[in-house]
């Protein structure tokens, strides 16, 4: 598959968990990648990570993870 910009991947797969093989980075962050797996279930992506050892991977959710104006305390 062709490497796509991370922003393009986010638009193409809204509200999905994604596993990407990183093709390029910019300032230390993934900027382009190849989609390896998408799912609406996080667990499916976690399982797939183990099948892709030795690859530079990026795992993220493409949707909103918290409502706007939400504060977090750690």
PDB file of N, CA, C and O in Angstrom, chain B, residues numbered from 101:
ATOM      1  N   UNK B 101       0.831  -1.197   0.000  1.00  0.00           N
ATOM      2  CA  UNK B 101       0.000   0.000   0.000  1.00  0.00           C
ATOM      3  C   UNK B 101       0.869   1.251   0.000  1.00  0.00           C
ATOM      4  O   UNK B 101       2.039   1.213   0.381  1.00  0.00           O
ATOM      5  N   UNK B 102       0.293   2.328  -0.422  1.00  0.00           N
ATOM      6  CA  UNK B 102       0.973   3.611  -0.505  1.00  0.00           C
ATOM      7  C   UNK B 102       0.956   4.335   0.844  1.00  0.00           C
ATOM      8  O   UNK B 102      -0.038   4.300   1.569  1.00  0.00           O
ATOM      9  N   UNK B 103       2.058   4.980   1.160  1.00  0.00           N
ATOM     10  CA  UNK B 103       2.131   5.789   2.383  1.00  0.00           C
ATOM     11  C   UNK B 103       1.321   7.066   2.185  1.00  0.00           C
ATOM     12  O   UNK B 103       1.419   7.731   1.153  1.00  0.00           O
ATOM     13  N   UNK B 104       0.529   7.389   3.188  1.00  0.00           N
ATOM     14  CA  UNK B 104      -0.313   8.584   3.172  1.00  0.00           C
ATOM     15  C   UNK B 104       0.044   9.482   4.340  1.00  0.00           C
ATOM     16  O   UNK B 104       0.584   9.025   5.348  1.00  0.00           O
ATOM     17  N   UNK B 105      -0.263  10.764   4.197  1.00  0.00           N
ATOM     18  CA  UNK B 105      -0.084  11.704   5.306  1.00  0.00           C
ATOM     19  C   UNK B 105      -1.009  11.294   6.452  1.00  0.00           C
ATOM     20  O   UNK B 105      -2.129  10.838   6.220  1.00  0.00           O
ATOM     21  N   UNK B 106      -0.540  11.456   7.672  1.00  0.00           N
ATOM     22  CA  UNK B 106      -1.328  11.082   8.847  1.00  0.00           C
ATOM     23  C   UNK B 106      -2.673  11.812   8.854  1.00  0.00           C
ATOM     24  O   UNK B 106      -3.693  11.214   9.198  1.00  0.00           O
ATOM     25  N   UNK B 107      -2.691  13.072   8.485  1.00  0.00           N
ATOM     26  CA  UNK B 107      -3.948  13.836   8.443  1.00  0.00           C
ATOM     27  C   UNK B 107      -4.914  13.250   7.423  1.00  0.00           C
ATOM     28  O   UNK B 107      -6.121  13.235   7.662  1.00  0.00           O
ATOM     29  N   UNK B 108      -4.414  12.773   6.301  1.00  0.00           N
ATOM     30  CA  UNK B 108      -5.260  12.130   5.290  1.00  0.00           C
ATOM     31  C   UNK B 108      -5.835  10.833   5.833  1.00  0.00           C
ATOM     32  O   UNK B 108      -7.011  10.536   5.625  1.00  0.00           O
ATOM     33  N   UNK B 109      -5.019  10.069   6.522  1.00  0.00           N
ATOM     34  CA  UNK B 109      -5.480   8.822   7.122  1.00  0.00           C
ATOM     35  C   UNK B 109      -6.594   9.107   8.128  1.00  0.00           C
ATOM     36  O   UNK B 109      -7.606   8.406   8.145  1.00  0.00           O
ATOM     37  N   UNK B 110      -6.415  10.127   8.962  1.00  0.00           N
ATOM     38  CA  UNK B 110      -7.444  10.487   9.945  1.00  0.00           C
ATOM     39  C   UNK B 110      -8.771  10.824   9.268  1.00  0.00           C
ATOM     40  O   UNK B 110      -9.838  10.428   9.738  1.00  0.00           O
ATOM     41  N   UNK B 111      -8.692  11.563   8.153  1.00  0.00           N
ATOM     42  CA  UNK B 111      -9.917  11.928   7.425  1.00  0.00           C
ATOM     43  C   UNK B 111     -10.568  10.710   6.772  1.00  0.00           C
ATOM     44  O   UNK B 111     -11.794  10.600   6.742  1.00  0.00           O
ATOM     45  N   UNK B 112      -9.754   9.801   6.253  1.00  0.00           N
ATOM     46  CA  UNK B 112     -10.279   8.621   5.554  1.00  0.00           C
ATOM     47  C   UNK B 112     -10.877   7.582   6.500  1.00  0.00           C
ATOM     48  O   UNK B 112     -11.721   6.786   6.090  1.00  0.00           O
ATOM     49  N   UNK B 113     -10.448   7.583   7.756  1.00  0.00           N
ATOM     50  CA  UNK B 113     -10.905   6.604   8.741  1.00  0.00           C
ATOM     51  C   UNK B 113     -11.373   7.317  10.006  1.00  0.00           C
ATOM     52  O   UNK B 113     -10.731   7.198  11.050  1.00  0.00           O
ATOM     53  N   UNK B 114     -12.490   8.061   9.931  1.00  0.00           N
ATOM     54  CA  UNK B 114     -12.955   8.806  11.107  1.00  0.00           C
ATOM     55  C   UNK B 114     -13.438   7.883  12.223  1.00  0.00           C
ATOM     56  O   UNK B 114     -14.051   6.844  11.978  1.00  0.00           O
ATOM     57  N   UNK B 115     -13.145   8.290  13.438  1.00  0.00           N
ATOM     58  CA  UNK B 115     -13.610   7.580  14.644  1.00  0.00           C
ATOM     59  C   UNK B 115     -13.220   6.105  14.648  1.00  0.00           C
ATOM     60  O   UNK B 115     -14.021   5.239  15.001  1.00  0.00           O
ATOM     61  N   UNK B 116     -11.989   5.836  14.255  1.00  0.00           N
ATOM     62  CA  UNK B 116     -11.468   4.470  14.212  1.00  0.00           C
ATOM     63  C   UNK B 116     -10.151   4.394  14.973  1.00  0.00           C
ATOM     64  O   UNK B 116      -9.395   5.364  15.041  1.00  0.00           O
ATOM     65  N   UNK B 117      -9.892   3.217  15.545  1.00  0.00           N
ATOM     66  CA  UNK B 117      -8.566   2.920  16.065  1.00  0.00           C
ATOM     67  C   UNK B 117      -7.728   2.496  14.865  1.00  0.00           C
ATOM     68  O   UNK B 117      -8.191   1.727  14.023  1.00  0.00           O
ATOM     69  N   UNK B 118      -6.497   2.996  14.783  1.00  0.00           N
ATOM     70  CA  UNK B 118      -5.647   2.739  13.625  1.00  0.00           C
ATOM     71  C   UNK B 118      -4.276   2.242  14.044  1.00  0.00           C
ATOM     72  O   UNK B 118      -3.712   2.676  15.049  1.00  0.00           O
ATOM     73  N   UNK B 119      -3.756   1.316  13.244  1.00  0.00           N
ATOM     74  CA  UNK B 119      -2.381   0.878  13.380  1.00  0.00           C
ATOM     75  C   UNK B 119      -1.691   1.209  12.073  1.00  0.00           C
ATOM     76  O   UNK B 119      -2.080   0.733  11.006  1.00  0.00           O
ATOM     77  N   UNK B 120      -0.660   2.033  12.174  1.00  0.00           N
ATOM     78  CA  UNK B 120       0.046   2.552  11.016  1.00  0.00           C
ATOM     79  C   UNK B 120       1.504   2.113  11.071  1.00  0.00           C
ATOM     80  O   UNK B 120       2.122   2.137  12.136  1.00  0.00           O
ATOM     81  N   UNK B 121       2.053   1.712   9.929  1.00  0.00           N
ATOM     82  CA  UNK B 121       3.495   1.528   9.830  1.00  0.00           C
ATOM     83  C   UNK B 121       4.068   2.865   9.393  1.00  0.00           C
ATOM     84  O   UNK B 121       3.723   3.370   8.325  1.00  0.00           O
ATOM     85  N   UNK B 122       4.927   3.432  10.197  1.00  0.00           N
ATOM     86  CA  UNK B 122       5.464   4.769   9.947  1.00  0.00           C
ATOM     87  C   UNK B 122       6.425   4.732   8.764  1.00  0.00           C
ATOM     88  O   UNK B 122       7.368   3.940   8.734  1.00  0.00           O
ATOM     89  N   UNK B 123       6.168   5.604   7.788  1.00  0.00           N
ATOM     90  CA  UNK B 123       7.018   5.716   6.606  1.00  0.00           C
ATOM     91  C   UNK B 123       7.919   6.945   6.686  1.00  0.00           C
ATOM     92  O   UNK B 123       9.045   6.928   6.189  1.00  0.00           O
ATOM     93  N   UNK B 124       7.421   8.016   7.315  1.00  0.00           N
ATOM     94  CA  UNK B 124       8.188   9.262   7.457  1.00  0.00           C
ATOM     95  C   UNK B 124       7.837   9.916   8.785  1.00  0.00           C
ATOM     96  O   UNK B 124       6.732   9.757   9.303  1.00  0.00           O
ATOM     97  N   UNK B 125       8.799  10.653   9.322  1.00  0.00           N
ATOM     98  CA  UNK B 125       8.562  11.443  10.524  1.00  0.00           C
ATOM     99  C   UNK B 125       8.958  12.885  10.255  1.00  0.00           C
ATOM    100  O   UNK B 125       9.759  13.175   9.366  1.00  0.00           O
ATOM    101  N   UNK B 126       8.386  13.766  11.033  1.00  0.00           N
ATOM    102  CA  UNK B 126       8.735  15.186  10.974  1.00  0.00           C
ATOM    103  C   UNK B 126       8.823  15.669  12.402  1.00  0.00           C
ATOM    104  O   UNK B 126       7.854  15.569  13.154  1.00  0.00           O
ATOM    105  N   UNK B 127       9.962  16.188  12.783  1.00  0.00           N
ATOM    106  CA  UNK B 127      10.190  16.663  14.153  1.00  0.00           C
ATOM    107  C   UNK B 127       9.909  15.569  15.178  1.00  0.00           C
ATOM    108  O   UNK B 127       9.414  15.850  16.270  1.00  0.00           O
ATOM    109  N   UNK B 128      10.222  14.325  14.830  1.00  0.00           N
ATOM    110  CA  UNK B 128      10.078  13.202  15.742  1.00  0.00           C
ATOM    111  C   UNK B 128       8.694  12.572  15.795  1.00  0.00           C
ATOM    112  O   UNK B 128       8.502  11.569  16.483  1.00  0.00           O
ATOM    113  N   UNK B 129       7.728  13.138  15.083  1.00  0.00           N
ATOM    114  CA  UNK B 129       6.365  12.603  15.078  1.00  0.00           C
ATOM    115  C   UNK B 129       6.060  11.988  13.714  1.00  0.00           C
ATOM    116  O   UNK B 129       6.561  12.470  12.699  1.00  0.00           O
ATOM    117  N   UNK B 130       5.245  10.932  13.674  1.00  0.00           N
ATOM    118  CA  UNK B 130       4.882  10.339  12.379  1.00  0.00           C
ATOM    119  C   UNK B 130       4.191  11.362  11.487  1.00  0.00           C
ATOM    120  O   UNK B 130       3.282  12.060  11.936  1.00  0.00           O
ATOM    121  N   UNK B 131       4.608  11.456  10.236  1.00  0.00           N
ATOM    122  CA  UNK B 131       3.966  12.368   9.293  1.00  0.00           C
ATOM    123  C   UNK B 131       3.332  11.619   8.125  1.00  0.00           C
ATOM    124  O   UNK B 131       2.373  12.104   7.526  1.00  0.00           O
ATOM    125  N   UNK B 132       3.862  10.439   7.798  1.00  0.00           N
ATOM    126  CA  UNK B 132       3.290   9.593   6.748  1.00  0.00           C
ATOM    127  C   UNK B 132       3.364   8.145   7.186  1.00  0.00           C
ATOM    128  O   UNK B 132       4.266   7.748   7.924  1.00  0.00           O
ATOM    129  N   UNK B 133       2.397   7.358   6.716  1.00  0.00           N
ATOM    130  CA  UNK B 133       2.413   5.954   7.074  1.00  0.00           C
ATOM    131  C   UNK B 133       1.506   5.120   6.200  1.00  0.00           C
ATOM    132  O   UNK B 133       0.731   5.631   5.392  1.00  0.00           O
ATOM    133  N   UNK B 134       1.630   3.817   6.390  1.00  0.00           N
ATOM    134  CA  UNK B 134       0.810   2.840   5.678  1.00  0.00           C
ATOM    135  C   UNK B 134      -0.160   2.229   6.688  1.00  0.00           C
ATOM    136  O   UNK B 134       0.256   1.763   7.749  1.00  0.00           O
ATOM    137  N   UNK B 135      -1.435   2.230   6.364  1.00  0.00           N
ATOM    138  CA  UNK B 135      -2.454   1.674   7.258  1.00  0.00           C
ATOM    139  C   UNK B 135      -2.328   0.149   7.261  1.00  0.00           C
ATOM    140  O   UNK B 135      -2.426  -0.495   6.216  1.00  0.00           O
ATOM    141  N   UNK B 136      -2.111  -0.413   8.445  1.00  0.00           N
ATOM    142  CA  UNK B 136      -2.033  -1.860   8.593  1.00  0.00           C
ATOM    143  C   UNK B 136      -3.368  -2.452   9.038  1.00  0.00           C
ATOM    144  O   UNK B 136      -3.746  -3.542   8.609  1.00  0.00           O
ATOM    145  N   UNK B 137      -4.085  -1.720   9.908  1.00  0.00           N
ATOM    146  CA  UNK B 137      -5.365  -2.233  10.435  1.00  0.00           C
ATOM    147  C   UNK B 137      -6.181  -1.074  10.988  1.00  0.00           C
ATOM    148  O   UNK B 137      -5.642  -0.140  11.580  1.00  0.00           O
ATOM    149  N   UNK B 138      -7.486  -1.152  10.786  1.00  0.00           N
ATOM    150  CA  UNK B 138      -8.421  -0.209  11.389  1.00  0.00           C
ATOM    151  C   UNK B 138      -9.516  -1.004  12.080  1.00  0.00           C
ATOM    152  O   UNK B 138      -9.840  -2.119  11.673  1.00  0.00           O
ATOM    153  N   UNK B 139     -10.078  -0.423  13.122  1.00  0.00           N
ATOM    154  CA  UNK B 139     -11.167  -1.090  13.833  1.00  0.00           C
ATOM    155  C   UNK B 139     -11.863  -0.083  14.737  1.00  0.00           C
ATOM    156  O   UNK B 139     -11.275   0.920  15.139  1.00  0.00           O
ATOM    157  N   UNK B 140     -13.108  -0.362  15.046  1.00  0.00           N
ATOM    158  CA  UNK B 140     -13.785   0.460  16.052  1.00  0.00           C
ATOM    159  C   UNK B 140     -13.556  -0.131  17.442  1.00  0.00           C
ATOM    160  O   UNK B 140     -14.028   0.412  18.441  1.00  0.00           O
ATOM    161  N   UNK B 141     -12.825  -1.250  17.497  1.00  0.00           N
ATOM    162  CA  UNK B 141     -12.491  -1.894  18.776  1.00  0.00           C
ATOM    163  C   UNK B 141     -10.988  -1.812  19.025  1.00  0.00           C
ATOM    164  O   UNK B 141     -10.197  -2.357  18.255  1.00  0.00           O
ATOM    165  N   UNK B 142     -10.605  -1.147  20.074  1.00  0.00           N
ATOM    166  CA  UNK B 142      -9.191  -0.978  20.426  1.00  0.00           C
ATOM    167  C   UNK B 142      -8.472  -2.318  20.575  1.00  0.00           C
ATOM    168  O   UNK B 142      -7.314  -2.452  20.180  1.00  0.00           O
ATOM    169  N   UNK B 143      -9.150  -3.293  21.136  1.00  0.00           N
ATOM    170  CA  UNK B 143      -8.546  -4.596  21.398  1.00  0.00           C
ATOM    171  C   UNK B 143      -8.040  -5.270  20.118  1.00  0.00           C
ATOM    172  O   UNK B 143      -7.014  -5.950  20.140  1.00  0.00           O
ATOM    173  N   UNK B 144      -8.753  -5.084  19.008  1.00  0.00           N
ATOM    174  CA  UNK B 144      -8.331  -5.675  17.738  1.00  0.00           C
ATOM    175  C   UNK B 144      -6.992  -5.103  17.285  1.00  0.00           C
ATOM    176  O   UNK B 144      -6.153  -5.821  16.740  1.00  0.00           O
ATOM    177  N   UNK B 145      -6.801  -3.823  17.513  1.00  0.00           N
ATOM    178  CA  UNK B 145      -5.548  -3.173  17.110  1.00  0.00           C
ATOM    179  C   UNK B 145      -4.411  -3.640  18.012  1.00  0.00           C
ATOM    180  O   UNK B 145      -3.306  -3.899  17.536  1.00  0.00           O
ATOM    181  N   UNK B 146      -4.675  -3.748  19.302  1.00  0.00           N
ATOM    182  CA  UNK B 146      -3.648  -4.211  20.241  1.00  0.00           C
ATOM    183  C   UNK B 146      -3.175  -5.612  19.855  1.00  0.00           C
ATOM    184  O   UNK B 146      -1.977  -5.893  19.902  1.00  0.00           O
ATOM    185  N   UNK B 147      -4.098  -6.488  19.477  1.00  0.00           N
ATOM    186  CA  UNK B 147      -3.726  -7.835  19.032  1.00  0.00           C
ATOM    187  C   UNK B 147      -2.835  -7.787  17.796  1.00  0.00           C
ATOM    188  O   UNK B 147      -1.896  -8.573  17.675  1.00  0.00           O
ATOM    189  N   UNK B 148      -3.123  -6.878  16.892  1.00  0.00           N
ATOM    190  CA  UNK B 148      -2.369  -6.768  15.632  1.00  0.00           C
ATOM    191  C   UNK B 148      -0.945  -6.263  15.858  1.00  0.00           C
ATOM    192  O   UNK B 148      -0.045  -6.585  15.083  1.00  0.00           O
ATOM    193  N   UNK B 149      -0.738  -5.482  16.901  1.00  0.00           N
ATOM    194  CA  UNK B 149       0.604  -4.955  17.181  1.00  0.00           C
ATOM    195  C   UNK B 149       1.596  -6.099  17.329  1.00  0.00           C
ATOM    196  O   UNK B 149       2.705  -6.024  16.800  1.00  0.00           O
ATOM    197  N   UNK B 150       1.219  -7.153  18.037  1.00  0.00           N
ATOM    198  CA  UNK B 150       2.098  -8.295  18.247  1.00  0.00           C
ATOM    199  C   UNK B 150       2.468  -9.029  16.969  1.00  0.00           C
ATOM    200  O   UNK B 150       3.476  -9.734  16.930  1.00  0.00           O
ATOM    201  N   UNK B 151       1.670  -8.873  15.934  1.00  0.00           N
ATOM    202  CA  UNK B 151       1.927  -9.534  14.650  1.00  0.00           C
ATOM    203  C   UNK B 151       2.853  -8.716  13.754  1.00  0.00           C
ATOM    204  O   UNK B 151       3.208  -9.166  12.664  1.00  0.00           O
ATOM    205  N   UNK B 152       3.244  -7.542  14.189  1.00  0.00           N
ATOM    206  CA  UNK B 152       4.050  -6.631  13.366  1.00  0.00           C
ATOM    207  C   UNK B 152       5.348  -6.235  14.058  1.00  0.00           C
ATOM    208  O   UNK B 152       5.759  -5.076  14.010  1.00  0.00           O
ATOM    209  N   UNK B 153       5.984  -7.203  14.697  1.00  0.00           N
ATOM    210  CA  UNK B 153       7.242  -6.928  15.396  1.00  0.00           C
ATOM    211  C   UNK B 153       8.313  -6.508  14.390  1.00  0.00           C
ATOM    212  O   UNK B 153       8.357  -6.995  13.261  1.00  0.00           O
ATOM    213  N   UNK B 154       9.164  -5.602  14.829  1.00  0.00           N
ATOM    214  CA  UNK B 154      10.255  -5.126  13.992  1.00  0.00           C
ATOM    215  C   UNK B 154       9.882  -3.956  13.108  1.00  0.00           C
ATOM    216  O   UNK B 154      10.751  -3.378  12.454  1.00  0.00           O
ATOM    217  N   UNK B 155       8.606  -3.591  13.072  1.00  0.00           N
ATOM    218  CA  UNK B 155       8.161  -2.441  12.282  1.00  0.00           C
ATOM    219  C   UNK B 155       8.012  -1.233  13.202  1.00  0.00           C
ATOM    220  O   UNK B 155       7.729  -1.374  14.392  1.00  0.00           O
ATOM    221  N   UNK B 156       8.202  -0.067  12.646  1.00  0.00           N
ATOM    222  CA  UNK B 156       7.986   1.173  13.388  1.00  0.00           C
ATOM    223  C   UNK B 156       6.493   1.492  13.293  1.00  0.00           C
ATOM    224  O   UNK B 156       5.992   1.844  12.225  1.00  0.00           O
ATOM    225  N   UNK B 157       5.786   1.365  14.423  1.00  0.00           N
ATOM    226  CA  UNK B 157       4.337   1.472  14.429  1.00  0.00           C
ATOM    227  C   UNK B 157       3.840   2.731  15.131  1.00  0.00           C
ATOM    228  O   UNK B 157       4.503   3.288  16.007  1.00  0.00           O
ATOM    229  N   UNK B 158       2.659   3.157  14.719  1.00  0.00           N
ATOM    230  CA  UNK B 158       1.946   4.275  15.337  1.00  0.00           C
ATOM    231  C   UNK B 158       0.507   3.798  15.545  1.00  0.00           C
ATOM    232  O   UNK B 158      -0.150   3.366  14.598  1.00  0.00           O
ATOM    233  N   UNK B 159       0.022   3.878  16.785  1.00  0.00           N
ATOM    234  CA  UNK B 159      -1.287   3.374  17.177  1.00  0.00           C
ATOM    235  C   UNK B 159      -2.058   4.544  17.765  1.00  0.00           C
ATOM    236  O   UNK B 159      -1.595   5.172  18.717  1.00  0.00           O
ATOM    237  N   UNK B 160      -3.241   4.851  17.206  1.00  0.00           N
ATOM    238  CA  UNK B 160      -3.993   6.003  17.702  1.00  0.00           C
ATOM    239  C   UNK B 160      -5.469   5.897  17.338  1.00  0.00           C
ATOM    240  O   UNK B 160      -5.869   5.064  16.525  1.00  0.00           O
ATOM    241  N   UNK B 161      -6.270   6.764  17.961  1.00  0.00           N
ATOM    242  CA  UNK B 161      -7.694   6.886  17.669  1.00  0.00           C
ATOM    243  C   UNK B 161      -7.888   8.157  16.855  1.00  0.00           C
ATOM    244  O   UNK B 161      -7.359   9.208  17.216  1.00  0.00           O
ATOM    245  N   UNK B 162      -8.640   8.073  15.758  1.00  0.00           N
ATOM    246  CA  UNK B 162      -8.780   9.210  14.854  1.00  0.00           C
ATOM    247  C   UNK B 162      -9.930  10.150  15.197  1.00  0.00           C
ATOM    248  O   UNK B 162     -10.132  11.152  14.511  1.00  0.00           O
ATOM    249  N   UNK B 163     -10.675   9.844  16.232  1.00  0.00           N
ATOM    250  CA  UNK B 163     -11.802  10.699  16.605  1.00  0.00           C
ATOM    251  C   UNK B 163     -11.516  11.506  17.847  1.00  0.00           C
ATOM    252  O   UNK B 163     -10.384  11.560  18.327  1.00  0.00           O
ATOM    253  N   UNK B 164     -12.541  12.124  18.354  1.00  0.00           N
ATOM    254  CA  UNK B 164     -12.438  12.915  19.579  1.00  0.00           C
ATOM    255  C   UNK B 164     -12.479  11.955  20.759  1.00  0.00           C
ATOM    256  O   UNK B 164     -13.395  11.140  20.867  1.00  0.00           O
ATOM    257  N   UNK B 165     -11.505  12.047  21.632  1.00  0.00           N
ATOM    258  CA  UNK B 165     -11.446  11.133  22.764  1.00  0.00           C
ATOM    259  C   UNK B 165     -12.064  11.699  24.034  1.00  0.00           C
ATOM    260  O   UNK B 165     -12.325  10.955  24.980  1.00  0.00           O
ATOM    261  N   UNK B 166     -12.299  12.992  24.065  1.00  0.00           N
ATOM    262  CA  UNK B 166     -12.943  13.622  25.223  1.00  0.00           C
ATOM    263  C   UNK B 166     -13.747  14.827  24.707  1.00  0.00           C
ATOM    264  O   UNK B 166     -13.370  15.451  23.716  1.00  0.00           O
ATOM    265  N   UNK B 167     -14.827  15.138  25.371  1.00  0.00           N
ATOM    266  CA  UNK B 167     -15.607  16.292  24.957  1.00  0.00           C
ATOM    267  C   UNK B 167     -14.773  17.571  25.012  1.00  0.00           C
ATOM    268  O   UNK B 167     -13.859  17.675  25.830  1.00  0.00           O
ATOM    269  N   UNK B 168     -15.076  18.538  24.155  1.00  0.00           N
ATOM    270  CA  UNK B 168     -14.362  19.820  24.204  1.00  0.00           C
ATOM    271  C   UNK B 168     -14.449  20.446  25.600  1.00  0.00           C
ATOM    272  O   UNK B 168     -15.434  20.254  26.314  1.00  0.00           O
ATOM    273  N   UNK B 169     -13.449  21.169  25.965  1.00  0.00           N
ATOM    274  CA  UNK B 169     -13.365  21.900  27.239  1.00  0.00           C
ATOM    275  C   UNK B 169     -13.325  20.969  28.444  1.00  0.00           C
ATOM    276  O   UNK B 169     -13.710  21.355  29.547  1.00  0.00           O
ATOM    277  N   UNK B 170     -12.858  19.742  28.230  1.00  0.00           N
ATOM    278  CA  UNK B 170     -12.688  18.804  29.337  1.00  0.00           C
ATOM    279  C   UNK B 170     -11.299  18.980  29.914  1.00  0.00           C
ATOM    280  O   UNK B 170     -10.318  19.058  29.174  1.00  0.00           O
ATOM    281  N   UNK B 171     -11.211  19.040  31.218  1.00  0.00           N
ATOM    282  CA  UNK B 171      -9.912  19.178  31.890  1.00  0.00           C
ATOM    283  C   UNK B 171      -9.507  17.834  32.489  1.00  0.00           C
ATOM    284  O   UNK B 171     -10.348  17.050  32.928  1.00  0.00           O
ATOM    285  N   UNK B 172      -8.207  17.591  32.496  1.00  0.00           N
ATOM    286  CA  UNK B 172      -7.676  16.355  33.076  1.00  0.00           C
ATOM    287  C   UNK B 172      -6.673  16.701  34.154  1.00  0.00           C
ATOM    288  O   UNK B 172      -5.902  17.651  34.012  1.00  0.00           O
ATOM    289  N   UNK B 173      -6.679  15.943  35.218  1.00  0.00           N
ATOM    290  CA  UNK B 173      -5.699  16.117  36.285  1.00  0.00           C
ATOM    291  C   UNK B 173      -4.958  14.796  36.470  1.00  0.00           C
ATOM    292  O   UNK B 173      -5.570  13.731  36.541  1.00  0.00           O
ATOM    293  N   UNK B 174      -3.648  14.884  36.545  1.00  0.00           N
ATOM    294  CA  UNK B 174      -2.846  13.669  36.725  1.00  0.00           C
ATOM    295  C   UNK B 174      -2.165  13.695  38.063  1.00  0.00           C
ATOM    296  O   UNK B 174      -1.441  12.760  38.406  1.00  0.00           O
TER     297      UNK B 174
END
